[in-house]
Amino acid sequence: MKNFIRANKGFILFMLLFGVFRTAVADWNPIPSGSMRPNLLEGDVVLVNRLAFDLKVPLGDVVVARLGDPARGDIVTFKSPKDGTRLIKRIVALPGDVVEMRDERLVINGRESGYDLIGAVSEEIGSSGKTTTALQLRETTASGQHPILVMPQVEAARNFGPVTVPQGQFMMLGDNRDNSADSRYIGFVPRALLVGRAERILVSADIKGNWMPRGSRFLKPLE
């Protein structure tokens, strides 16, 4: 064993530093599902800034210092409070916000979001292989604008609340509103379960088609 360590100490040191970097500074997150379409596609790999919110002990989840506060509109990765699965969604409401949804329209602190039709596209329903017509809308909230998808023919949770987001927790929604296991199903997300903020797409490949690289999405900033 000593001879192995001596012969490979450079590689071992590299792997240790690499592990520290990925668990404390920056990470990447492959997108396996369509819950964040149209902004994130299956086969995208996003860069995650682990220092956006908290400085944590490398290779662990102990918080050393708070570095920033999550904001409405941030796309974040986090551990599901339901089963610990790594997820990526958009923060739509902060601690203390009163939030509700009326016929797919998001209302935050009494202010209804605006919606403008971009167009209609064909979308797969879950992983069934069946498709339906989806509407691509531009959602405008107090924190900014971004496109979302809705599928009127699909059964989904289009109404809830009003509910108040508990202190220290956040409400997450997928941009593909009718095909996302988000806070409507898994509950609010405590800050301690946040991993980091997704900054941009690093690389992308068409994993549901011919696996060819999608060069136009390389290094694309997120809306």
Contacts in CASP RR format, 6 or more apart in sequence:
PFRMAT RR
TARGET T0000
AUTHOR 0000-0000-0000
METHOD contacts of the structure
MODEL  1
MKNFIRANKGFILFMLLFGVFRTAVADWNPIPSGSMRPNLLEGDVVLVNR
LAFDLKVPLGDVVVARLGDPARGDIVTFKSPKDGTRLIKRIVALPGDVVE
MRDERLVINGRESGYDLIGAVSEEIGSSGKTTTALQLRETTASGQHPILV
MPQVEAARNFGPVTVPQGQFMMLGDNRDNSADSRYIGFVPRALLVGRAER
ILVSADIKGNWMPRGSRFLKPLE
5 12 0 8 1.000
19 58 0 8 1.000
19 59 0 8 1.000
20 58 0 8 1.000
20 59 0 8 1.000
23 50 0 8 1.000
23 56 0 8 1.000
23 58 0 8 1.000
23 59 0 8 1.000
23 60 0 8 1.000
24 50 0 8 1.000
24 51 0 8 1.000
24 55 0 8 1.000
24 56 0 8 1.000
24 57 0 8 1.000
24 58 0 8 1.000
24 59 0 8 1.000
25 50 0 8 1.000
25 51 0 8 1.000
26 47 0 8 1.000
26 48 0 8 1.000
26 49 0 8 1.000
26 50 0 8 1.000
26 51 0 8 1.000
27 47 0 8 1.000
27 48 0 8 1.000
27 50 0 8 1.000
27 77 0 8 1.000
27 195 0 8 1.000
27 196 0 8 1.000
28 45 0 8 1.000
28 46 0 8 1.000
28 47 0 8 1.000
28 48 0 8 1.000
28 202 0 8 1.000
29 45 0 8 1.000
29 46 0 8 1.000
29 48 0 8 1.000
29 77 0 8 1.000
29 86 0 8 1.000
29 88 0 8 1.000
29 198 0 8 1.000
30 43 0 8 1.000
30 44 0 8 1.000
30 45 0 8 1.000
31 40 0 8 1.000
31 41 0 8 1.000
31 42 0 8 1.000
31 43 0 8 1.000
31 44 0 8 1.000
31 45 0 8 1.000
31 46 0 8 1.000
31 88 0 8 1.000
32 42 0 8 1.000
32 43 0 8 1.000
33 42 0 8 1.000
33 126 0 8 1.000
33 127 0 8 1.000
34 40 0 8 1.000
34 41 0 8 1.000
34 42 0 8 1.000
34 126 0 8 1.000
34 176 0 8 1.000
34 179 0 8 1.000
35 88 0 8 1.000
35 89 0 8 1.000
35 174 0 8 1.000
35 175 0 8 1.000
35 176 0 8 1.000
35 179 0 8 1.000
35 180 0 8 1.000
35 181 0 8 1.000
35 182 0 8 1.000
36 75 0 8 1.000
36 88 0 8 1.000
36 89 0 8 1.000
36 90 0 8 1.000
36 174 0 8 1.000
36 175 0 8 1.000
36 176 0 8 1.000
36 180 0 8 1.000
37 123 0 8 1.000
37 149 0 8 1.000
37 175 0 8 1.000
37 176 0 8 1.000
37 179 0 8 1.000
38 121 0 8 1.000
38 136 0 8 1.000
38 147 0 8 1.000
38 148 0 8 1.000
38 149 0 8 1.000
38 175 0 8 1.000
38 176 0 8 1.000
39 75 0 8 1.000
39 146 0 8 1.000
39 147 0 8 1.000
39 175 0 8 1.000
39 222 0 8 1.000
39 223 0 8 1.000
40 46 0 8 1.000
40 75 0 8 1.000
40 88 0 8 1.000
40 175 0 8 1.000
40 201 0 8 1.000
40 222 0 8 1.000
41 204 0 8 1.000
41 214 0 8 1.000
41 217 0 8 1.000
42 207 0 8 1.000
42 208 0 8 1.000
43 204 0 8 1.000
43 205 0 8 1.000
43 206 0 8 1.000
43 207 0 8 1.000
43 208 0 8 1.000
44 201 0 8 1.000
44 203 0 8 1.000
44 204 0 8 1.000
44 217 0 8 1.000
45 201 0 8 1.000
45 202 0 8 1.000
45 203 0 8 1.000
45 204 0 8 1.000
46 75 0 8 1.000
46 88 0 8 1.000
46 198 0 8 1.000
46 199 0 8 1.000
46 200 0 8 1.000
46 201 0 8 1.000
46 202 0 8 1.000
46 222 0 8 1.000
47 198 0 8 1.000
47 199 0 8 1.000
47 200 0 8 1.000
47 201 0 8 1.000
47 202 0 8 1.000
48 77 0 8 1.000
48 195 0 8 1.000
48 196 0 8 1.000
48 197 0 8 1.000
48 198 0 8 1.000
48 199 0 8 1.000
49 196 0 8 1.000
49 197 0 8 1.000
49 198 0 8 1.000
49 199 0 8 1.000
50 56 0 8 1.000
50 195 0 8 1.000
50 196 0 8 1.000
51 67 0 8 1.000
52 67 0 8 1.000
52 68 0 8 1.000
52 70 0 8 1.000
52 74 0 8 1.000
52 196 0 8 1.000
52 197 0 8 1.000
53 66 0 8 1.000
53 67 0 8 1.000
53 68 0 8 1.000
53 69 0 8 1.000
53 70 0 8 1.000
53 191 0 8 1.000
53 194 0 8 1.000
53 196 0 8 1.000
53 197 0 8 1.000
54 63 0 8 1.000
54 64 0 8 1.000
54 65 0 8 1.000
54 66 0 8 1.000
54 67 0 8 1.000
54 68 0 8 1.000
54 191 0 8 1.000
54 194 0 8 1.000
55 63 0 8 1.000
55 64 0 8 1.000
55 65 0 8 1.000
55 66 0 8 1.000
55 67 0 8 1.000
56 62 0 8 1.000
56 63 0 8 1.000
56 64 0 8 1.000
57 64 0 8 1.000
61 192 0 8 1.000
63 192 0 8 1.000
70 76 0 8 1.000
70 91 0 8 1.000
70 94 0 8 1.000
70 170 0 8 1.000
70 191 0 8 1.000
70 194 0 8 1.000
70 197 0 8 1.000
71 91 0 8 1.000
71 94 0 8 1.000
71 143 0 8 1.000
72 91 0 8 1.000
72 92 0 8 1.000
72 93 0 8 1.000
72 94 0 8 1.000
72 108 0 8 1.000
72 141 0 8 1.000
72 142 0 8 1.000
72 143 0 8 1.000
73 90 0 8 1.000
73 91 0 8 1.000
73 92 0 8 1.000
73 141 0 8 1.000
73 143 0 8 1.000
73 144 0 8 1.000
73 146 0 8 1.000
74 90 0 8 1.000
74 91 0 8 1.000
74 197 0 8 1.000
75 88 0 8 1.000
75 89 0 8 1.000
75 90 0 8 1.000
75 91 0 8 1.000
75 197 0 8 1.000
75 198 0 8 1.000
75 222 0 8 1.000
76 88 0 8 1.000
76 89 0 8 1.000
76 90 0 8 1.000
76 91 0 8 1.000
76 172 0 8 1.000
76 194 0 8 1.000
76 195 0 8 1.000
76 196 0 8 1.000
76 197 0 8 1.000
76 198 0 8 1.000
77 86 0 8 1.000
77 87 0 8 1.000
77 88 0 8 1.000
77 194 0 8 1.000
77 195 0 8 1.000
77 196 0 8 1.000
77 198 0 8 1.000
78 86 0 8 1.000
78 87 0 8 1.000
78 88 0 8 1.000
78 89 0 8 1.000
78 172 0 8 1.000
78 189 0 8 1.000
78 193 0 8 1.000
78 194 0 8 1.000
78 195 0 8 1.000
78 196 0 8 1.000
79 85 0 8 1.000
79 86 0 8 1.000
79 87 0 8 1.000
79 193 0 8 1.000
79 195 0 8 1.000
80 86 0 8 1.000
80 87 0 8 1.000
80 186 0 8 1.000
80 189 0 8 1.000
80 193 0 8 1.000
81 186 0 8 1.000
81 187 0 8 1.000
81 188 0 8 1.000
81 189 0 8 1.000
81 190 0 8 1.000
81 193 0 8 1.000
82 185 0 8 1.000
82 186 0 8 1.000
82 187 0 8 1.000
84 193 0 8 1.000
86 195 0 8 1.000
87 172 0 8 1.000
87 181 0 8 1.000
87 182 0 8 1.000
87 186 0 8 1.000
88 198 0 8 1.000
89 172 0 8 1.000
89 173 0 8 1.000
89 174 0 8 1.000
89 180 0 8 1.000
89 182 0 8 1.000
89 183 0 8 1.000
90 146 0 8 1.000
90 172 0 8 1.000
90 173 0 8 1.000
90 174 0 8 1.000
90 175 0 8 1.000
91 170 0 8 1.000
91 171 0 8 1.000
91 172 0 8 1.000
92 99 0 8 1.000
92 106 0 8 1.000
92 108 0 8 1.000
92 141 0 8 1.000
92 171 0 8 1.000
92 172 0 8 1.000
92 173 0 8 1.000
93 99 0 8 1.000
93 108 0 8 1.000
93 165 0 8 1.000
93 170 0 8 1.000
93 171 0 8 1.000
94 165 0 8 1.000
94 170 0 8 1.000
95 165 0 8 1.000
95 166 0 8 1.000
95 167 0 8 1.000
95 168 0 8 1.000
95 169 0 8 1.000
95 170 0 8 1.000
96 164 0 8 1.000
96 165 0 8 1.000
96 166 0 8 1.000
96 167 0 8 1.000
97 108 0 8 1.000
97 109 0 8 1.000
97 164 0 8 1.000
97 165 0 8 1.000
97 171 0 8 1.000
98 108 0 8 1.000
98 109 0 8 1.000
98 110 0 8 1.000
98 162 0 8 1.000
98 163 0 8 1.000
98 164 0 8 1.000
98 165 0 8 1.000
99 106 0 8 1.000
99 107 0 8 1.000
99 108 0 8 1.000
99 109 0 8 1.000
99 161 0 8 1.000
99 162 0 8 1.000
99 163 0 8 1.000
99 164 0 8 1.000
99 165 0 8 1.000
99 171 0 8 1.000
100 106 0 8 1.000
100 107 0 8 1.000
100 160 0 8 1.000
100 161 0 8 1.000
100 162 0 8 1.000
100 163 0 8 1.000
101 107 0 8 1.000
101 157 0 8 1.000
101 158 0 8 1.000
101 159 0 8 1.000
101 160 0 8 1.000
101 161 0 8 1.000
102 112 0 8 1.000
102 159 0 8 1.000
103 158 0 8 1.000
103 159 0 8 1.000
104 150 0 8 1.000
104 158 0 8 1.000
104 177 0 8 1.000
105 112 0 8 1.000
105 113 0 8 1.000
105 114 0 8 1.000
105 115 0 8 1.000
106 112 0 8 1.000
106 113 0 8 1.000
106 139 0 8 1.000
106 141 0 8 1.000
106 173 0 8 1.000
107 113 0 8 1.000
107 162 0 8 1.000
108 141 0 8 1.000
108 142 0 8 1.000
111 141 0 8 1.000
111 142 0 8 1.000
113 139 0 8 1.000
113 140 0 8 1.000
113 141 0 8 1.000
114 139 0 8 1.000
114 140 0 8 1.000
114 141 0 8 1.000
115 137 0 8 1.000
115 138 0 8 1.000
115 139 0 8 1.000
115 140 0 8 1.000
116 137 0 8 1.000
116 138 0 8 1.000
116 140 0 8 1.000
117 135 0 8 1.000
117 136 0 8 1.000
117 137 0 8 1.000
118 136 0 8 1.000
118 137 0 8 1.000
118 138 0 8 1.000
118 147 0 8 1.000
119 135 0 8 1.000
119 136 0 8 1.000
120 133 0 8 1.000
120 134 0 8 1.000
120 135 0 8 1.000
120 136 0 8 1.000
121 133 0 8 1.000
121 134 0 8 1.000
121 136 0 8 1.000
121 149 0 8 1.000
122 131 0 8 1.000
122 132 0 8 1.000
122 133 0 8 1.000
122 134 0 8 1.000
123 131 0 8 1.000
123 132 0 8 1.000
123 133 0 8 1.000
123 134 0 8 1.000
123 149 0 8 1.000
123 151 0 8 1.000
123 176 0 8 1.000
123 179 0 8 1.000
124 130 0 8 1.000
124 131 0 8 1.000
125 131 0 8 1.000
125 132 0 8 1.000
125 151 0 8 1.000
125 154 0 8 1.000
125 179 0 8 1.000
126 179 0 8 1.000
132 151 0 8 1.000
132 153 0 8 1.000
132 154 0 8 1.000
133 151 0 8 1.000
133 152 0 8 1.000
133 153 0 8 1.000
134 149 0 8 1.000
134 150 0 8 1.000
134 151 0 8 1.000
134 178 0 8 1.000
135 149 0 8 1.000
135 150 0 8 1.000
135 151 0 8 1.000
135 152 0 8 1.000
136 147 0 8 1.000
136 148 0 8 1.000
136 149 0 8 1.000
137 147 0 8 1.000
137 148 0 8 1.000
137 149 0 8 1.000
137 150 0 8 1.000
138 145 0 8 1.000
138 146 0 8 1.000
138 147 0 8 1.000
138 148 0 8 1.000
139 145 0 8 1.000
139 146 0 8 1.000
139 147 0 8 1.000
139 148 0 8 1.000
145 223 0 8 1.000
146 175 0 8 1.000
146 223 0 8 1.000
147 175 0 8 1.000
147 223 0 8 1.000
148 174 0 8 1.000
148 175 0 8 1.000
148 176 0 8 1.000
148 177 0 8 1.000
149 175 0 8 1.000
149 176 0 8 1.000
149 177 0 8 1.000
149 178 0 8 1.000
149 179 0 8 1.000
150 177 0 8 1.000
150 178 0 8 1.000
151 178 0 8 1.000
151 179 0 8 1.000
154 178 0 8 1.000
154 179 0 8 1.000
156 177 0 8 1.000
156 178 0 8 1.000
156 179 0 8 1.000
157 184 0 8 1.000
157 185 0 8 1.000
158 177 0 8 1.000
158 178 0 8 1.000
160 184 0 8 1.000
165 171 0 8 1.000
165 188 0 8 1.000
166 188 0 8 1.000
168 190 0 8 1.000
168 191 0 8 1.000
169 188 0 8 1.000
169 189 0 8 1.000
169 190 0 8 1.000
169 191 0 8 1.000
170 188 0 8 1.000
170 189 0 8 1.000
170 190 0 8 1.000
170 191 0 8 1.000
170 194 0 8 1.000
171 183 0 8 1.000
171 188 0 8 1.000
171 189 0 8 1.000
172 182 0 8 1.000
172 183 0 8 1.000
172 189 0 8 1.000
173 180 0 8 1.000
173 182 0 8 1.000
173 183 0 8 1.000
173 184 0 8 1.000
174 180 0 8 1.000
174 182 0 8 1.000
183 189 0 8 1.000
198 222 0 8 1.000
199 221 0 8 1.000
199 222 0 8 1.000
200 219 0 8 1.000
200 220 0 8 1.000
200 221 0 8 1.000
200 222 0 8 1.000
201 217 0 8 1.000
201 218 0 8 1.000
201 219 0 8 1.000
201 220 0 8 1.000
201 222 0 8 1.000
202 218 0 8 1.000
202 219 0 8 1.000
203 213 0 8 1.000
203 217 0 8 1.000
203 218 0 8 1.000
204 213 0 8 1.000
204 214 0 8 1.000
204 215 0 8 1.000
204 217 0 8 1.000
204 218 0 8 1.000
205 211 0 8 1.000
205 212 0 8 1.000
205 213 0 8 1.000
205 214 0 8 1.000
206 212 0 8 1.000
206 214 0 8 1.000
END
